[in-house]
Amino acid sequence: MRDRLLQLEKAALSEISSIKNKEAVIELKNRYLGRKGELASLTKELGKLSHEERPVVGDLINSIRGRIEERVNSLLTAFAQDEREQRLKAERVDVTLPGRYLPLGNSHPITQIMDEVVSIFLGMGFKVAEGPEVETDYYNFEALNIPKDHPARDMQDTFYISDDVLLRTHTSPVQIRVMQGKKPPLRVIAPGKVYRRDSDITHTPMFHQVEGFMVDESITFGDLKGVLTAFLHSLFREDIAIRFRPSFFPFTEPSVEVDIQCVMCNGKGCRVCKGSGWLEILGAGMIHPMVFKAVDYDSERYTGFAFGLGIERIAMLKYGIDDIRMFFENDVRFLRQF
Amino acid sequence: MKLSYNWLKEYIRALPSPDKLAERLTMAGLEVEGIEAPGKDIKGVVIAQILSVEKHPNADRLSFCKVKTDKGIHSIVCGARNMKAGDKVALALHGTTLPRGIKIEKTKIRGVESEGMMCSESELGLKDASEGIMILPQDLPVGKDFTEAMGLNDIILNINVTPNRPDCLSILGIAREVAAITRCKMHEVRWKRSEVGGKKQPQTSNLKPPSVSIDESSLCRRYSARVVENIKVGPSPNWLKQRLESHGFRSINNVVDVTNYVMIEYGHPLHAFDSDLVDGKQIVVRMAHEHESIQTLDNITRKLTKDMLVICDKEKPIALAGVMGGKESEIQDTTKNIFLESAYFDPSCVRRTSKALGISTDSSYRFERGADIEGVTRALDRAAQMIVELAGGDMAKGMIDKYPRPYKPITIKVRLSRINKILGLNINKKEVEDCLKRLGIDFKPVRVQKGEGAVWNVIPPSFRVDILKEVDIIEEIARLYGYEKIPTILPLARLSTAKKTGVDMIREKVRDILTNNGFLEAINYSFVSPKVFEIAPEINNGLRLINPLTEEQSIMRRSLISSLLETMRYNVNHNNSDIKIFEIGRIFIPKGKETEEREMVSGIISGLRYGEAWSVRRDAVDFYDIKGVVEQILTGLGVANYTFTAKADILFLHPGKGGVFEVNGKPIGMTGEAHPDTLQSLDIKQPAYIFELDLQAIMTVMSSQKGYRPIPKYPMIIRDAAMIVNREIPFQELYDAVKGAGIKLLEKVDIFDVYYGENIPEGKLSIALRFVYRSSERTLTDNEVNNVHVIILDNLKNRFGVEIRGEA
């Protein structure tokens, strides 16, 4: 009995050592260790043994079963691991192929710059206001101290709908409309489309402007400089050079033209800045008493500044675009770049 | 305004260098836009005279010339043929360098020695291209430096003079400004007047001036004139021609040139008439009569209207006051006697006439901005004197000067406190007075109470027509004090909430949704071509511009769709046929005299749904793509309870593939396939799908309010049902019937499959619906669900005759 057991173990272990696949292991496991397997049938013969021998052989059977089981299980684990590895290997994909996605669209470059400008002023507590694009002569000119027959009208070539109705040439009429309805203190910006009868590489008949103004009891020219400097530093670079030089707008006095150091050549002088090292970026000034008069503000009590800037010009400088007409051609190869 | 540096130097001897001057002027409000120095690279070229021109012995195309300078006689081989003996030319001798890097050396050309080159305008850098060599005026002295002789050693500053500063449209005006800015001394150029007549010389009949009367003294506040007799009209001397040319004027004759010269120098426009052609020795300044006309100097006959001021003789208009003279009394070569006018015309009146007739001249430009009424006679005297000097003749004694209400200076009260309040400065009385003095502005301190701060009565000079109010003086102070010296500070302000407008928030949200769906944003012009209305006659009454740039941009759009179709056409023509584009903008609807502006968002899709990629199917977009986009927008904006109804007659849309979105019966937008006829008329060969939504209408029905509902505690039970339905029955009706059955346990119903074709009878289709049942109070049993599910299905069977599949 003992010998048969040891022989069985030997045969099993030798079989195991040459086994090649998982199925054979399972078959072997069943054959030797199964309920009707060889070890089980030998166990049945235990009854034939004497009382003394029975526990000894019983122990032997258990230890043989243990050893075979251990070998079988470790083989099964090895095969399972192998199999998993095979499967994972087979599941490999070419991860270098491009991913799948619906391409994102994007907003228009003008919209993006406009948002940037607006958010800088929102951060300084300005509110956004809008007004009509089809305006009356009164709001676009008269109330802004540009009477009929005034040469300043030549500064802005106007599209007319009728003698008295026109496409606004600037967003400044919003200034009047806001002031008519509200009392100071006011901090407002008015973004929008404006129209001028002009078309070449730097002019389109429609473009975008942001007008802004601030009115309170003690707003000074120094405040104008401060707010616009903060704005330009935020929009371009904190250390960009800025200069304020006298100019003329009928609705502001003193009026100022604001230049930044040329962003293309850093002020050395290039084609973009026509060699001057400076770029005209916005117009501004202290709101003219005649404008306050038009909206019934007491100009002795209130002072304020106003400014206006062209979005296309800023977008052209920021993106290095040299033909303004690109913005309105809407070529997807252009639009997609922003 | 072009400004000669050399001319200015006659007024300001200590003038800063051109670059420095440009910088100072710019920073004082006279922006210098450019500096031209045409002769700056020409050095060593001299005036020479050709003595002989012979054929080159060894080359047919070349000439051999002998030319003379002050240094002697030189041999020059030349390829040009436009010269002859006696011509004056620009000679570059050995050692000279020309602007385009041409170095002149002694060489042998085909065996003949050449000592230099006779230059063409292009070789001198004066023109981009030129033919032949430059033949110079005969009166230039041989041997003189070319740039000096031609006045090319000057530097021309191009100054952008703002409309408020007509006084700076002259050498004198800029000189005054430079003196104020730089504190340099200004020397007024002196000249003397030589009148004849009186005792020494008897006055001839011609010298007796015509009578002058002003009918409109508010529009012609001053009219002065002189008569010069026995002149000889001819070409102007070179120096005068050159000065005019460098300021952009063409030389005409010595009389006209003088009037222009004086206008450039003093800023005051003048006009010379041939006085023998002025009928009746009588000048009347009056309004034109209806139906009157005049042939102006540019040979155009102009019809006049009653609001135009004219200068007339006894019979008829002979000049448009301040705008342009008449052809009939023009100075000609044969003119002997002239009547020289210097007047002050009302700015608005000149501008109206100039605009109405479409003539803008250097004269009208100055008058409409405001001339110096006190400078009228100085310009007249100066011009008359120059004419005498250049064209001979005698200046009649005495001047006509009709000046009914002489100029009275205005007085402006200016407060130091106000200056400092506006500018944010703390300057003192002395600094202000210094600025005023430099600007030639008179002032008198006003007695004030102690501690009140200085106050002045300020009297601006007559040429400063822009200074009318205290704030005008404040600007002058700021300008002269220097903007750069005003401290830059951030204002103190009360905190306030800064918010975007409602429509701005919608725009942003819509933009997010669309760009996340792969749309690109376009911006088109608000004006469109009337051709748009050929495909959409319904919107033909768009706002029309009176003065469009082109017919293609003449009508304010009433829909964004036409613009987007154009955008699509442009891109398809440029080989980009997968289109997903949107635009947000206003449309313009005439409402009587008013215009309603509505903010719209519109989109267009065409081509492949996902583009070309290895990982997706190459499916073309269809109606449900565009409808889905709109549904996404409406859901994203919180528009609940919208309905979509098929509609066959929507502008731009296919009759069978389009419909309108409505909320509470009010339309908020539409979507569908673009009408094939529309696409064909635009020559677009692929289907396109479009939508347009009215953002203003949406604003009134959307809800940004978000609410929380508890997550269900009890499980749901799902029942799927596939059914055969008549194709004529819109899904919406089935859906409404299911929802309308009033089954409370039905949480939602979704359609998850639509199929027709094989195994489905003609005219029918198979629809699969998924019903989700749930109670918020307990777990449902199968029986409960079966009971209500049957009710729903029976309802569908009875109402629409649907056949539930799998139910034999």
Interface residues (C-beta under 8 A of the other chain):
Chain A: L97 P98 G99 R100 L102 P103 L104 G105 N106 S107 H108 I110 T111 V118 F121 L122 G123 M124 G125 F126 K127 V128 A129 E130 P132 E133 V134 K148 D149 H150 P151 A152 D154 M155 F159 Y160 I161 S162 V165 L167 P185 R187 K193 Y195 R197 S199 T204 P205 M206 M214 D216 S218 I219 T220 F221 G222 D223 K225 G226 V227 T229 A230 R243 F244 R245 P246 S247 F248 P250 E253 P254 S255 V256 E257 K274 M286 H288 P289 T303 F327 F328 E329 N330 D331 V332 R333 L335 R336
Chain B: T26 M27 A28 G29 E31 E33 G34 T162 P163 N164 R165 P347 S348 R351 R352 E368 R369 K421 I422 L423 G424 L425 K469 V471 D472 I474 E475 A478 R479 Y483 E484 I486 P487 T488 I489 L490 P491 A493 R494 L495 S496 A498 K499 K500 T501 V503 D504 R511 L514 T515 N516 N517 G518 F519 L520 E521 A522 I523 N524 Y525 S526 F527 L543 R544 L545 I546 N547 P548 L549 Q553 M556 T567 Y570 N571 H574 N576 I579 K580 I581 G585 R586 F588 T595 E597 Y610 G611 A613 W614 S615 V616
